[in-house]
Amino acid sequence: MNSSKLNPGKVIPVLFSFVVMGFVDIIGVATGYVKQDFQLTDFIAQFLPMMVLLWFFVLSVPAGVLQDKFGKRNMLNVGMVIQAVGLGLPFVHYSFPMMFASFILLGIGNTVIQVSANPLLQDVTPSDNLASFMSTSQFVKAIISFSGPLIATFMASFFGNWKLVFAVYGITSLLAAFWLSVTPIQESKPERKPASFSSCFGLLKNRFVALMALSIFLIVGAEVSINTNIVSVLIAKYGLTLETAAIGISFFFAGETISRFLGAIILNVIKPRLFLFLTTLLSLLGVVGIFLAPTNAVAFAAILIIGLGAGNMFPIIFSLALEKMPERANEISGLLIMAVSGGAVIPLVMGFVSTTFGPIVSVSVVGACLLYVLWVSLYVQKN
């Protein structure tokens, strides 16, 4: 059960694990440096981030089953240590195979972190404030995701070694694991048989859980699609240079960061179900804005609006699923983090539509994902 009273001494160490969770987003800028250092082709370089995303699909459910047996805090600490080891490999020997191994361990460790951190946050957060703290945790993660490339650039410029960002992240991961290990937390232990693969996947027979999992799949897919394809859309529609079009990505992440900060406050006033409807509607207005925008400046504003709406969808849906079946938190967490693999699927669909019908038409893929989430937001208000 959730903690009935807020205890900062327990909440803060758990929230700090979301700082460590955000370290995984360094793979974007790291891939660019590795490609440059070893003169890789675009095709070969893409295997690096793929090694990270792969484990969300493969290990999320097994991690949920294991943490039901060994505990959320123990699994979270294991994940942070594995991630720290992965971040340390480039300092043992800097080569492409070693970076490949580094990304594999980073993906494995971060998968375990994401599966364990959210249900553990549930154990130290009052029930009425869970959605708000979920948004706070995602805001913390967004700040780290935003600052990672800046840190790498600083290390490369002032110390001549971009890999030092890996050292900072690895040491921080170990410190976070130590802090959490000495923090006394009483975890919820439901009175039922231990989780198994069959019991975990069996939850998909529950319509509510299945809807939440598909929502996560489409939301993450839509977010990654904007991150990876919006540049092509802006270039095709407005004839921008690559450097100018890339600003659109920054607008999207800025919108998400602002959204999660505001969401942590607003969700203390507005019920999560209603807020999910409002934020999804806002994102859809942003998608329409991209289609209708007469200038790239207006398009940038529309992309910002999409980010403002999308920022809180993941934490709200996660909290709704956990609140629906708190006694199955470990299994649900595993299923929902597995659904993060939508970030590897939906962008491919958007890319196919872009190649077949044109970049501008491909924005409709993001719109379709959001329309589904809008329907789900209406469904959960009635159920």
PLY file of the C-alpha trace (Angstrom):
ply
format ascii 1.0
element vertex 383
property float x
property float y
property float z
element edge 382
property int vertex1
property int vertex2
end_header
0.00 0.00 0.00
1.03 3.57 -0.52
2.53 5.54 2.31
-0.23 7.55 3.99
2.17 10.32 4.98
4.91 11.93 2.93
8.43 11.17 4.17
11.04 13.22 2.26
13.84 11.04 3.61
12.39 8.11 1.65
10.95 9.95 -1.35
14.09 11.89 -2.31
16.42 8.85 -2.69
13.78 7.17 -4.86
13.33 10.33 -6.95
17.11 10.48 -7.36
16.94 7.13 -9.12
15.03 8.94 -11.87
18.11 11.13 -12.33
20.05 7.93 -12.99
17.23 6.72 -15.25
17.69 9.79 -17.45
21.32 8.89 -18.14
20.21 6.47 -20.88
19.34 9.37 -23.19
23.06 10.13 -23.56
23.07 7.39 -26.23
22.02 9.95 -28.86
25.06 12.22 -28.59
27.34 9.27 -27.70
26.39 7.50 -30.94
27.45 10.59 -32.87
30.87 10.69 -31.19
31.45 6.94 -31.59
30.49 7.15 -35.26
32.97 9.97 -35.73
35.78 8.36 -33.73
35.62 5.01 -35.54
34.39 6.30 -38.91
31.27 4.16 -38.90
28.56 4.21 -41.54
25.08 5.47 -40.59
23.77 1.91 -40.79
26.39 0.41 -38.46
26.13 3.34 -36.00
22.39 2.73 -35.54
23.11 -0.66 -33.98
24.36 1.16 -30.86
21.04 2.76 -29.80
19.25 -0.37 -30.99
21.18 -2.35 -28.37
19.64 -0.14 -25.71
16.02 -0.23 -26.95
16.13 -3.99 -27.50
16.31 -4.76 -23.79
13.14 -2.85 -22.96
11.26 -5.44 -25.00
13.26 -8.48 -23.90
13.84 -7.88 -20.17
10.97 -5.75 -18.86
8.65 -8.63 -17.97
11.42 -10.87 -16.54
12.57 -7.91 -14.42
9.03 -7.44 -13.12
8.86 -11.12 -12.19
12.26 -11.05 -10.45
11.51 -7.95 -8.42
8.34 -9.61 -7.15
10.69 -12.18 -5.62
13.69 -10.11 -4.60
12.10 -6.70 -3.93
11.88 -3.42 -5.84
14.69 -1.63 -4.04
17.11 -4.53 -4.50
16.32 -4.76 -8.21
16.60 -1.00 -8.62
20.05 -1.05 -7.02
21.10 -3.95 -9.26
19.97 -1.97 -12.30
21.94 1.12 -11.26
25.09 -0.93 -10.65
24.79 -2.71 -14.02
24.36 0.67 -15.70
27.43 2.02 -13.87
29.51 -0.94 -15.10
28.37 -0.29 -18.65
29.29 3.38 -18.36
32.75 2.42 -17.11
33.69 0.03 -19.94
34.97 2.75 -22.34
37.65 3.61 -19.77
38.88 0.00 -19.72
39.47 0.03 -23.47
37.98 2.43 -25.99
37.00 0.49 -29.10
33.81 -0.08 -31.08
33.25 -3.60 -29.65
33.71 -2.23 -26.13
31.23 0.59 -26.82
28.84 -2.05 -28.17
29.15 -3.93 -24.86
28.78 -0.64 -22.97
25.48 0.12 -24.70
24.20 -3.41 -24.03
24.84 -3.09 -20.27
23.42 0.44 -20.30
20.23 -0.90 -21.88
19.97 -3.85 -19.47
20.59 -1.70 -16.40
18.22 1.06 -17.47
15.46 -1.43 -18.25
15.67 -2.79 -14.70
15.74 0.77 -13.32
12.60 1.77 -15.21
10.71 -1.36 -14.20
11.59 -0.97 -10.50
11.61 2.78 -9.88
7.95 3.53 -10.61
6.37 0.91 -8.31
8.92 1.76 -5.59
7.85 5.41 -5.87
4.31 4.18 -5.32
5.39 2.61 -2.01
6.79 5.89 -0.60
4.12 8.26 -1.97
0.65 9.02 -0.54
-2.04 7.56 -2.81
-3.63 10.91 -3.61
-0.31 12.36 -4.78
0.97 9.45 -6.88
0.18 11.00 -10.29
1.78 14.28 -9.20
4.97 12.54 -8.05
5.03 10.49 -11.26
5.08 13.76 -13.21
7.77 15.11 -10.88
9.91 12.04 -11.52
9.51 12.42 -15.28
10.37 16.12 -14.99
13.60 15.16 -13.20
14.36 12.65 -15.96
13.61 15.26 -18.66
16.08 17.71 -17.13
18.82 15.06 -17.27
17.91 14.12 -20.85
18.10 17.78 -21.85
21.42 18.45 -20.10
23.26 15.28 -21.21
24.40 16.60 -24.63
25.47 19.86 -22.97
27.64 17.97 -20.48
29.19 15.86 -23.23
29.95 19.00 -25.26
31.51 20.66 -22.20
33.73 17.63 -21.54
34.82 17.52 -25.18
35.54 21.26 -25.33
37.33 21.80 -22.01
38.92 18.41 -21.36
39.18 17.05 -24.89
37.39 13.84 -23.90
33.62 13.51 -24.38
33.67 10.14 -22.59
34.10 11.89 -19.24
30.32 12.31 -19.22
30.20 8.51 -18.88
32.46 8.77 -15.82
30.20 11.39 -14.21
27.11 9.29 -14.92
28.72 6.05 -13.72
29.90 7.48 -10.41
26.52 9.12 -9.84
24.78 5.80 -10.51
26.88 4.08 -7.83
26.25 6.88 -5.33
22.51 6.67 -6.00
22.58 2.90 -5.42
24.45 3.36 -2.13
22.04 6.09 -0.95
19.01 3.95 -1.72
20.56 0.86 -0.10
20.91 2.66 3.26
17.40 4.15 3.10
14.86 2.08 5.07
11.78 1.47 2.89
8.91 -0.83 3.73
7.76 -2.26 0.42
4.22 -3.43 -0.22
3.97 -7.21 -0.29
0.65 -8.43 -1.71
-0.83 -11.63 -0.33
-0.80 -13.75 -3.46
1.37 -16.23 -5.30
4.69 -14.88 -6.62
4.58 -13.35 -10.08
5.34 -15.50 -13.10
5.52 -15.01 -16.84
2.03 -16.44 -17.25
0.55 -14.24 -14.52
2.27 -11.19 -15.99
1.15 -11.67 -19.59
-2.19 -12.91 -18.28
-2.88 -9.36 -17.11
-3.31 -8.39 -20.76
-6.63 -10.21 -20.61
-7.77 -7.37 -18.37
-9.08 -4.76 -20.80
-7.98 -1.82 -18.69
-4.39 -3.07 -18.43
-4.27 -3.89 -22.15
-5.49 -0.38 -23.02
-2.87 1.20 -20.77
-0.06 -0.93 -22.27
-1.07 -0.04 -25.83
-1.31 3.62 -24.81
2.28 3.57 -23.54
3.36 1.82 -26.74
1.80 4.54 -28.91
2.78 7.50 -26.71
6.46 6.58 -26.60
6.30 5.74 -30.30
4.82 9.16 -31.09
7.45 10.93 -28.96
10.37 9.14 -30.61
8.79 9.69 -34.04
8.75 13.44 -33.48
12.33 13.31 -32.21
13.60 11.40 -35.25
11.33 12.55 -38.09
10.21 16.12 -37.44
13.39 17.51 -39.01
12.49 15.89 -42.35
8.96 17.31 -42.10
10.21 20.86 -41.51
12.77 20.65 -44.31
10.18 19.33 -46.77
7.52 21.91 -45.88
9.62 25.05 -45.40
12.91 24.32 -47.17
14.93 24.85 -43.98
18.53 23.88 -43.47
19.26 20.87 -41.29
20.61 23.08 -38.48
17.49 25.29 -38.44
15.07 22.37 -38.69
16.78 20.63 -35.75
15.59 23.49 -33.54
12.17 21.86 -33.76
13.44 18.95 -31.66
14.58 21.36 -28.94
11.13 22.97 -28.92
9.53 19.56 -28.41
11.77 18.62 -25.47
11.34 22.10 -23.98
7.57 21.61 -24.13
7.81 18.23 -22.41
10.08 19.59 -19.67
7.76 22.54 -18.95
4.76 20.21 -19.06
6.14 17.82 -16.46
7.06 20.66 -14.12
3.56 22.16 -14.37
1.93 18.74 -14.27
3.46 17.96 -10.89
1.61 21.02 -9.57
-1.65 20.80 -11.53
-2.21 17.11 -10.72
-2.64 18.09 -7.08
-5.75 20.00 -8.16
-7.13 18.24 -11.25
-7.94 14.54 -11.36
-5.52 12.53 -13.53
-8.25 11.16 -15.80
-9.50 14.64 -16.74
-5.95 15.96 -17.08
-5.09 13.12 -19.47
-7.99 14.16 -21.71
-6.99 17.83 -21.66
-3.31 17.21 -22.36
-4.04 14.78 -25.19
-6.41 17.29 -26.76
-3.67 19.92 -26.49
-1.18 17.68 -28.30
-3.68 16.98 -31.07
-4.13 20.72 -31.57
-0.37 20.94 -31.98
-0.44 18.22 -34.67
-3.16 20.11 -36.55
-1.03 23.24 -36.14
1.88 21.60 -38.00
-0.38 20.83 -40.95
-1.79 24.38 -41.06
1.30 26.42 -40.02
2.09 29.00 -42.75
5.65 29.60 -41.50
8.31 27.58 -39.72
8.01 29.87 -36.67
4.36 28.87 -36.29
5.36 25.22 -36.82
7.92 25.51 -34.01
5.15 26.83 -31.76
2.94 23.89 -32.77
5.73 21.44 -31.93
6.11 23.11 -28.53
2.36 22.62 -27.97
2.66 18.92 -28.80
5.40 18.63 -26.18
3.33 20.54 -23.62
0.53 18.02 -24.06
2.64 14.88 -24.37
4.83 15.46 -21.34
2.39 14.10 -18.76
0.76 11.27 -20.70
3.28 8.58 -19.70
3.27 9.29 -15.93
-0.53 9.65 -15.80
-1.19 6.37 -17.60
1.44 4.61 -15.49
-0.14 5.90 -12.27
-3.67 4.96 -13.42
-2.56 1.41 -14.15
-0.81 1.05 -10.78
-3.78 2.49 -8.91
-6.15 0.12 -10.68
-4.29 -3.01 -9.51
-1.73 -1.99 -6.85
-1.29 -5.59 -5.73
0.07 -6.42 -9.21
2.38 -3.40 -9.43
5.51 -5.39 -10.33
3.84 -7.26 -13.19
2.09 -4.16 -14.51
5.32 -2.18 -14.38
7.06 -4.88 -16.41
4.33 -4.87 -19.05
4.23 -1.09 -19.35
8.00 -0.72 -19.62
7.99 -3.46 -22.27
5.54 -1.24 -24.15
8.27 1.43 -24.32
9.50 -0.62 -27.29
6.89 1.32 -29.25
9.70 3.84 -29.60
11.39 1.40 -31.99
8.26 0.50 -33.99
6.16 3.63 -34.57
9.08 5.67 -36.03
9.51 2.93 -38.64
5.83 3.27 -39.55
6.20 7.04 -39.78
9.32 6.60 -41.91
7.45 4.25 -44.27
4.58 6.72 -44.64
7.07 9.52 -45.20
8.84 7.59 -47.96
5.58 6.51 -49.61
3.38 9.58 -49.28
5.74 12.37 -48.22
7.13 13.77 -44.95
4.18 16.08 -44.28
1.64 13.25 -44.55
3.70 11.21 -42.09
2.68 13.58 -39.27
-0.71 11.85 -39.44
0.92 8.80 -37.81
1.56 10.88 -34.68
-2.01 12.18 -34.90
-3.40 8.65 -35.10
-1.46 7.62 -31.97
-2.80 10.61 -30.06
-6.38 10.00 -31.24
-6.21 6.56 -29.65
-4.94 8.03 -26.37
-7.76 10.61 -26.51
-10.27 7.77 -26.78
-8.60 5.98 -23.86
-8.81 9.17 -21.78
-12.58 9.20 -22.33
-12.79 5.49 -21.54
-10.99 5.77 -18.20
-13.25 8.65 -17.13
-16.27 6.40 -17.58
-14.63 3.31 -16.03
0 1
1 2
2 3
3 4
4 5
5 6
6 7
7 8
8 9
9 10
10 11
11 12
12 13
13 14
14 15
15 16
16 17
17 18
18 19
19 20
20 21
21 22
22 23
23 24
24 25
25 26
26 27
27 28
28 29
29 30
30 31
31 32
32 33
33 34
34 35
35 36
36 37
37 38
38 39
39 40
40 41
41 42
42 43
43 44
44 45
45 46
46 47
47 48
48 49
49 50
50 51
51 52
52 53
53 54
54 55
55 56
56 57
57 58
58 59
59 60
60 61
61 62
62 63
63 64
64 65
65 66
66 67
67 68
68 69
69 70
70 71
71 72
72 73
73 74
74 75
75 76
76 77
77 78
78 79
79 80
80 81
81 82
82 83
83 84
84 85
85 86
86 87
87 88
88 89
89 90
90 91
91 92
92 93
93 94
94 95
95 96
96 97
97 98
98 99
99 100
100 101
101 102
102 103
103 104
104 105
105 106
106 107
107 108
108 109
109 110
110 111
111 112
112 113
113 114
114 115
115 116
116 117
117 118
118 119
119 120
120 121
121 122
122 123
123 124
124 125
125 126
126 127
127 128
128 129
129 130
130 131
131 132
132 133
133 134
134 135
135 136
136 137
137 138
138 139
139 140
140 141
141 142
142 143
143 144
144 145
145 146
146 147
147 148
148 149
149 150
150 151
151 152
152 153
153 154
154 155
155 156
156 157
157 158
158 159
159 160
160 161
161 162
162 163
163 164
164 165
165 166
166 167
167 168
168 169
169 170
170 171
171 172
172 173
173 174
174 175
175 176
176 177
177 178
178 179
179 180
180 181
181 182
182 183
183 184
184 185
185 186
186 187
187 188
188 189
189 190
190 191
191 192
192 193
193 194
194 195
195 196
196 197
197 198
198 199
199 200
200 201
201 202
202 203
203 204
204 205
205 206
206 207
207 208
208 209
209 210
210 211
211 212
212 213
213 214
214 215
215 216
216 217
217 218
218 219
219 220
220 221
221 222
222 223
223 224
224 225
225 226
226 227
227 228
228 229
229 230
230 231
231 232
232 233
233 234
234 235
235 236
236 237
237 238
238 239
239 240
240 241
241 242
242 243
243 244
244 245
245 246
246 247
247 248
248 249
249 250
250 251
251 252
252 253
253 254
254 255
255 256
256 257
257 258
258 259
259 260
260 261
261 262
262 263
263 264
264 265
265 266
266 267
267 268
268 269
269 270
270 271
271 272
272 273
273 274
274 275
275 276
276 277
277 278
278 279
279 280
280 281
281 282
282 283
283 284
284 285
285 286
286 287
287 288
288 289
289 290
290 291
291 292
292 293
293 294
294 295
295 296
296 297
297 298
298 299
299 300
300 301
301 302
302 303
303 304
304 305
305 306
306 307
307 308
308 309
309 310
310 311
311 312
312 313
313 314
314 315
315 316
316 317
317 318
318 319
319 320
320 321
321 322
322 323
323 324
324 325
325 326
326 327
327 328
328 329
329 330
330 331
331 332
332 333
333 334
334 335
335 336
336 337
337 338
338 339
339 340
340 341
341 342
342 343
343 344
344 345
345 346
346 347
347 348
348 349
349 350
350 351
351 352
352 353
353 354
354 355
355 356
356 357
357 358
358 359
359 360
360 361
361 362
362 363
363 364
364 365
365 366
366 367
367 368
368 369
369 370
370 371
371 372
372 373
373 374
374 375
375 376
376 377
377 378
378 379
379 380
380 381
381 382
